Amino acid sequence: MRHGLLNRYRVSVAALVLGAAFSFACNALRPATNASCPASVPVSLPDDASGEALANVDIFSVSNFQEVLGETGVASALALMLSSLHYDVRLDNVSSPSEDARLCQAWREFESTAGLKTDGIVTFSEMGRLGELVDQLSAKSVTMPTKFLSDSGDGIFVTGTWVMQGDQIADPLNANEILCDRSSCTEHSARLIGGTTLMMDSRAFRVTRWTNEEVEATSGTACRIVRLLINRRTQQVSEIATDRTSEGCPVIGALGKPRVSTLEDGLKVSLDYGRARRDEARSAMSQQARDIVKRVTEPPESAPSTGRD
């Protein structure tokens, strides 16, 4: 469990190095504050405590976690991550926020900016959120394949990225290829999970209808049915998943309503996804950093016309 916690709050070294100069420029502009952070009350949790049990616990209060990194190590990790988002912190002789006024000020500003509870307490879930934003800011772009459909009459080959309609798909970065003949279709999929893990799987479909306009095929499990639809005229490709019974599947339960996914241009999907994640991370940077980015990236307002051309 301890090793899992260490891995969970890892810091992107690249982000820290790239952000150092920018942070220095922002820090000179940052005003002082009298906000304080409460002192931690030591507690001891079992080594096998679940993530849910740890979520709202003060990270500086857990004595057995301090045994792994020590208070200074945890505070240094916090300061490094805040620094990568351009908050004014010191990176030498770091103490907990309750004892380090600059770290406390930076943490409270981050809590407010990121929409967290602004109480000066560093919980495990908040530390995890900070780590996610640091990773998002420095993440490299990953592109998925463009949508492509080839139809020979007796066979169809399709590539693209699945996008769930009306909801967020679990793994937005996914690449798929579908190969159909008149009797069956086979779908091969690759999904990028958490930005670091690639999962691959395949699924077989039985063709139930093959016309000049549309191909329909079905697949499924003991609790769920998936219908694959390929419109040969419009080249629209979709999958519709429904439950076999009102109880749905064990553990994950029922869908509630048919789940519709469409195969889209993976290049556009992945570029939009990466841009949205970077924008989300930038919105959590310090106010001064956001002001500088705004001045640099937004075009200046046009001077008012004097009427003299």
Order of alpha helices (4+ residues) and beta strands (2+ residues): alpha-alpha-alpha-alpha-alpha-alpha-beta-beta-beta-beta-beta-beta-beta-beta-beta-alpha-alpha
